[in-house]
C-alpha cells in the first residue's frame, strides 16, 4: 500500500511500472487494454472482471475500466499532469436497485476505497447511475433486473498503484465481494447481464 507522502512517478514509464506492480485479488481478472486515443498524450488502460466465466472476461458479477492519463501541459480541470478515469458496473438484485440511496452508497465506496488505500487526490467528479429493467417477450423469463454504474475521474497524488488498488476494491464492493471474500460466495445473488 502506498503512502500519501510518496512522490508521484516523474515519468510516464515510471507510472506504468508502478501500476504493473499491483497484485490483485484472486477472483479479479485484470488485463492491460488499448487506451483510447485523444484524451492525453500518454495513457495506460486496464480492464477488470470479477469472477469471469469465460477466458474473454465476461462476468455476471461486475466489470470495470481504469485509465491513467498523463499530459505534461497540465490541463486546467486536472490541476496537474495526471488524471485517473474509472468505470465500474455491477448487477444488483431488483430490491436493492429500487433503494433511493444506491447511487450515494456507490460513490461513498469509491471515496472510502481511496482513503483506505492511502490514495490522495483532488478535483474529483463523477456520476453513479442505477438502471432498472424488466424483460418482455423472449426476455420475460429473466424477470426484473437492476444495475449500478459508476463513472469517476480525479487527479491523483502519490503512487498510482494505490489508486489502482482502490479501483479494484470498488469493483469487489459493487459486486457484493468486500475485501477478504475471495473464496466466499457473493453476498448478493448473481445477477444477469442485460445489454
N, C-alpha and C positions, 0 to 999 in steps of 0.2 A: 504494500500500500504506500502510495506516495505521500510525502509530507507537504503541507501547503507552502512552506517556505522554500521548497526545492525549486530551482530555477527552471524555466521553460527551456526546452531544447532550442539551440540558437539557429539550427538549420532544418530544412525540411527533411533531409536524410536522417538527422538525429531524431526527429519526431517519428518518422516511420519505424526506426529501430526501437524507440520507446514503446510504441503501440504494439509492435511484434512480440514483445516480451511478456504480454499479458497472458496468464493462464486462466482458462475459462472453466466453469463448472462442467462436469461430465455430460450432462444432458442438454448442453447448449452447443450446437454446431455452428462455428463461426468460420467464415472464409473471406478472403480479400476478393473484392469485385472491382470492375472498372468504375472509376469515379466519373460522375457527369462532367462534361466539359462546359466551360464558360462561366463557372461560378468563381473560380480563383485560378491564379497561375499554377498552383500546386494543390493536389488533393489526394487523399487516401480514403478508400471506402471499404467498409466491412458489411457483410450480411450475416445475420444470426437467426437461427431457427431453434425453437425449444422442442426437444424430443422429436426430431424429424422422422417421418415414417417412410421416407424413401431417400435414396442417395442423392436425389435432386433437391433435397432440403425442404420438401413440403411438410408442413406441420399443422396439426389441428389445435395445437396449444398456443402458438404465438410466433411472431416473426418481427424482425426489425432491421434497420439500417443505421449505420454510424458513418458520418463524414467528418474528416478533419481537413479544413481548408486553410491555406496559407497565402496571404497576399501582402508582400512587403510594403505596398503603398498604404497600408493601414486604413481601409475604408472607414469613414466616419461612424456608420452604425455599429461597426465591430468594436471600436475603441482600442484597436491593436492589430497586429498582423495575423492573428489566428482566430478561427471560428469553428465551432462544433455545430453540426446539424444532425439531428437524430429523428428517427421514426420508430415507433413501436406499436404493434397491433396484436390484439388477442380476442378470441371469442369470449363471450360472457354467458352465463345462464340467463335466461329471459327474465327471471325475477330480480336478478342483480341489475340487469340492463335498464330496468324502469326506475331504479333508485335515482332521485334527482341529484345526488351528490357524487355519483360515479366519476364524472369528469374531474371534479375537485380532488377526489382521492387519487386519481391517476397522476395529476400534476404534483400533488404532495409527495407521492412516492418517488418521483424524479428528484425533487428538492432534497428529500431525505437521503436518497442514494448518493447524491453528490456530496452531501455533508458527511455521510458515513464513510466515504472513501477519500475524505480529505481532498476534494476536488474543487478548489476555489474558482470562482468565475464571476463575471459581471455581464451586463447587457443581455439578460435572458429574456426570451419571448417564446410564445408557442400557443398551440391550441390542443385541447383534449375534446374529442368528439365521440359520442356514443351513437350507435346506429341500431335501431330495432327493425326486424324484418319478419315477414310472415310468408310462408310458401303457399303457392297456388298451383293448380293443375298438376303437372308431373312432379312438382316440388312440395306439394301439400303434405306428404308424409314426413317431411323434415320438421314441420311444425314451426313454432316461433323461434326466433334467434336474436342474438344481440352481439354487438362487437364494440370494443373500445379502441380508439386510435389516438395516439399522442404524437404530435409533431412539435419539435422544440429546437431552439438554437440558443447558443450562448458563447461568450468569449472566454476561453479557458485561461487560467493562470496555473503555474506549477507544471507538474509532469502530466503528460497526456494520457499515460497509462491509467491514472486514477479516473479520468473521465470515461474511458472505455469500460473500466470495471463498473462504474456507476450505471452506465447504459445497460450492461449485461445484467446487473441486479434488477433494474427496472423491467427488463424483458421477463425475468423469472417471476417478479411480483405480479405483473399483469396476467401471466399465465396461471396464477394461483400456486406458484412454486417459490416460496420465500427462501432466503439463504439457508443452506444446510439441508435442503429437501431433495437432494439429487436422487436418492433411492426410495423416495416416498411418492405415493400417488398424489396427483393434484388435489388440492383441497376443493376444487370445483369439478363438476362433471365435464368430460371432454366435449367441447363444442363442435359444431360443424362449420365448415368453411362455406360461405356463400359469396359469390362474387359476380 
